[in-house]
């Protein structure tokens, strides 16, 4: 048997389990940061049939000036609430096209202007 009293062994086991549980969220954060740092593929409707179908259903265009349904010249992906996170890059992630980046000058029929930041 062990030289440690039974209560000490139980405490050590509980500490080990709790420590292991605490590391799981930290490992997820590291994985998420690495995934966000990767370059997303640009939305290319010529090579990806699934994305072509989705883009067509949302009337997505890479150049907002070519969109006939836009309400304003200011409506484009760079100021849309579905673009995450805000970025000045030429291609930006969009929640409507998961795993792909859209042209920041693009537009789709789901466009919704990002709410103004509270002062």
C-alpha positions in Angstrom: 0.0 0.0 0.0 0.9 3.6 -0.2 2.4 5.7 2.6 -0.1 8.5 1.9 -3.4 8.5 3.8 -6.5 7.7 1.8 -7.8 11.3 2.0 -4.5 12.7 0.5 -4.7 10.2 -2.5 -8.3 11.3 -3.1 -7.3 15.0 -3.0 -4.5 14.3 -5.5 -6.9 12.5 -7.8 -9.5 15.3 -7.7 -6.7 17.9 -8.4 -5.6 15.9 -11.4 -9.1 15.6 -12.8 -9.9 19.3 -12.3 -6.6 20.3 -13.8 -7.3 18.2 -16.8 -10.7 19.7 -17.2 -9.3 23.2 -17.0 -6.9 22.5 -19.9 -9.6 21.5 -22.4 -11.0 25.1 -22.9 -7.4 26.4 -23.2 -6.6 23.8 -25.9 -9.7 24.8 -27.8 -8.7 28.5 -27.7 -5.3 27.6 -29.1 -6.9 25.6 -31.9 -9.4 28.4 -32.8 -6.6 31.0 -33.0 -4.6 28.8 -35.3 -7.7 28.2 -37.5 -8.4 31.9 -37.8 -4.9 32.6 -38.7 -5.1 30.3 -41.7 -5.8 31.8 -45.1 -9.4 31.0 -46.1 -10.0 30.0 -49.7 -11.6 32.7 -51.8 -15.2 32.1 -52.8 -14.9 30.6 -56.3 -18.2 29.7 -57.9 -16.5 28.2 -61.0 -14.8 25.3 -59.1 -17.1 24.6 -56.2 -20.6 23.5 -57.2 -22.0 23.8 -53.6 -20.7 27.3 -53.2 -22.0 28.2 -56.7 -25.5 27.1 -55.7 -25.4 29.0 -52.5 -23.9 32.1 -54.1 -26.5 32.0 -56.9 -29.3 31.7 -54.4 -28.0 34.8 -52.6 -27.2 36.7 -55.8 -23.6 37.0 -54.7 -21.2 39.0 -57.0 -17.5 39.8 -56.4 -18.1 43.4 -57.5 -21.1 45.2 -55.8 -21.3 47.6 -58.7 -22.6 44.7 -60.8 -25.5 43.9 -58.4 -28.8 45.2 -59.7 -30.7 44.8 -56.4 -28.5 47.0 -54.2 -30.3 49.8 -52.4 -27.3 52.0 -52.0 -23.8 52.4 -53.4 -22.5 52.0 -49.8 -23.9 48.4 -49.6 -21.0 45.9 -49.9 -19.4 43.1 -47.9 -16.9 45.4 -46.2 -19.7 47.0 -44.1 -21.9 43.9 -43.8 -22.7 42.4 -40.4 -22.1 38.9 -41.7 -18.4 39.7 -42.4 -16.4 38.6 -39.4 -14.2 39.9 -37.9 -13.9 43.4 -39.3 -11.0 43.4 -41.6 -9.3 45.7 -44.2 -8.1 42.7 -46.2 -9.3 42.3 -49.9 -11.0 39.0 -49.0 -12.9 38.7 -45.8 -14.6 35.7 -43.9 -18.3 35.7 -44.1 -20.7 33.7 -41.9 -23.0 33.1 -44.9 -20.2 31.2 -46.8 -18.5 29.2 -44.0 -14.9 28.2 -44.7 -14.6 30.8 -47.5 -13.6 34.4 -47.9 -15.7 36.8 -50.0 -14.5 39.9 -51.8 -14.8 42.9 -49.5 -16.2 44.8 -52.5 -18.8 42.1 -53.2 -22.5 42.0 -52.4 -25.3 39.5 -51.9 -29.0 39.7 -51.3 -28.6 39.0 -47.6 -26.6 42.2 -47.1 -27.3 43.8 -43.7 -25.4 46.9 -42.7 -23.3 46.4 -39.5 -24.8 48.4 -36.6 -22.9 51.5 -35.7 -20.6 51.2 -32.7 -22.0 52.7 -29.5 -20.2 55.8 -28.3 
